[in-house]
């Protein structure tokens, strides 16, 4: 995966799939280009790459919000993956330019949900969509509530 460009955050509703009824707190887009090593014998991207690209989207969204994941870990907050879902909707071939939109919401008391939509940047045709759910934990893997500094970056503190 080659990270091509990042074009900022935008407000957008989360996709209706996966029974999501949570409010979108932020979304972010990145551009990716399919590398030759990411394709399979059929000439399209290998399916496991979708989850790797989702990770890139999630990481860049957090970075854009001012919460680099490495900083989260230094501050004692971790986000292990506890659930993942991917629907494959189309093909992406070597050198195709893709746009990945990641939207984030807090679910329950200690979980982060990232919805992902991957489309061909030139045609707008969908390639994949899905979501990942992450638990907030401490360094020992014990569940914790989202830290105040994290919620503040999402604009959730002092809301009325």
N, C-alpha and C positions, 0 to 999 in steps of 0.2 A: 504494500500500500504506500502510495506516495501522497503525502499531505500537500495539496496544491494551494489552497487559499482558504481564508476564513473571512466571511463577510458580515459578521456581527450578529447581534441578537434581534429577535423580533417576537412580538406577541403573536401567538397562533394557537388555535384550539388543538387539543390532543386528538388523535384519531379515535374514531368510535369503536375500533376493534378491541378485543381482549376485555370487554366489560369495564372499560375504564370510565369512572364517573368522577375522577379527581380533577381539580382545577390545575391548569398548566401554570406553573410559577415562572418559567423561563424557557426559551428555546434558542437554539443556536444552529447555524448551518456551517458545514465544512465541505470542501470539494476534495474528492479522492480520484485517483487515476488507477485503473487496474494494471498491475504489473504482470509481466509474462509468468513469473513464478507463482502467481495467484490463480492461474487457470488450470483446468484439468484436460484430460484427453478429448473431451467433447468441445473444447474451445471456449468454454464459459468459466466464470469464476467458480472455484471450489466452494461448496456450501459452508464449510466451517469459517470461511473468511468473513461471512456476514457478521458473526459474533465478534470477530476481531475489529471489524470496521465500527460496529456499535460501541466497542470500548473506546476507540479513537474519538467518536462523537461525544461520548460521555465525558471523557477526559478533557477535551477541548471546551465543552460547555462549562465545566467546573472552573477551568483556567480562566475563561472569559468572565466568569462571575467573580473572579478574584479569589478562588479557592483551589489552587493547584493541589492535586491529589497528594503529592509528596508532602506538602505543608499540612494537609489533614492528618496524615500519618504521624508527622512530627508532633502534632498537637494531641495525638492519642485517639483519633477517630478513624475507623476503618469502614469500608463498604464492601464486604464480601458478597458475591453473587449468590442468591438463593433460588432464583427462578429465571428462566429464559424461554422465550418463544420467538420463532422466526417463521414467517410465511414467505415462500419464494414465488414471486409474481412474474419474473421475466429474467432475461439473460443480460449479463455484462461480459464483454469480451476484452481481450488484451487491448490496452490503451484507451478504453472507453473512459470518458470523464463522467463522474457521478457526483450527485449532490446528496448529502446525508443531513437530514434535519433531526435533531435530538431535542425532545421536550421533557421537562422534568416536573415531577410532582411528589409531594410527601404523602404517603398513605399510612394510615394507622399512627401509632406512636413512635415507631422506630424503623420505618422503611422508606426507601427512596425508589421511585419508579421512573424509568427512562423509556419513553416511547420513541421509536426510530422509524423513519421513512427514508428509503434509499431509492433515488430515481436517476435515470439517465439525464445528465445535465443538458445535453444537446436536444433531446427529443421530448423530455418530460415523462417518458414511459416508466412506470414503476418497475423496480427490480426486486425489492424485498421490503417487508415491514415487520415490525415486531416490538418486543419490549423486554427489558430486564428489570428485575426487582432485587434490591440490595438491602441488607440489614445494616443498621448502624451498630457497630460493636467497638469495644475497647481493644487494646492490643492482645488481650487474652481470649478474645472471641465472645465475650459476654455482651449481651444486648445493652445498648444505651439509648437514651433519647438523643435526637439531633442536637448537637451543641448550640448554644446561643449564638456564637460567632458564625456558625453555618446558617442558621435561620435568619440572622441579620443580613447576610449577603443576599439571601433570597427575598429580602424585604418582608419577612414574616413577623418580625418583632415590632411592637408598638403599633400594630394594625388595630383598627377599631371596628 
